[in-house]
């Protein structure tokens, strides 16, 4: 699934981003902007096309590559929990995996789950998933620019626009 999303996004979503996320995580912890050469070196180890899965065997085609499943792992886990509950006949639930939410049915006496969005609006949801991400809270400022914890694997840098995006989809993985 991760590879499908990588292809559909033309590399904006890429689980091989591990070398970059590791570099930027360290930068955020220390509040020190990474050296541009270090970003380039890390970026040369990132490309979803170099991740191969064949016969249940995963192969990374370049030395130093690292996977980071943070962009899909939480949603996949939430979906597994939802599938488990549904298999057990539990048809009304809300699963909150640290802000990634999946719902089914509705609470007693209501028409739908009411999910409050970061802008204060309410979203009614009976079935599906919702998650919000953005560059507002976790960032590093350098030379007057704000670099988000959301890294674009195609550039090697954290995004610099201050957007918040809420996505509603049938599953938390999506």
Secondary structure, DSSP 8 states (H G I E B T S, - for coil): -HHHHHHHTTTSS-TTBHHHHHHHHHHHHHT----HHHHHHHHTT--GGGEEEETTEEEESSTT-B---TTTHHHHHHHHHHHHHHHTT---EEEEETTEEEEES--TTSSSEEEE-TTS-EEEESEEEEEEEESSSSEEEETTEEEESSB-TTTSSB--S--EEEEEESSS--
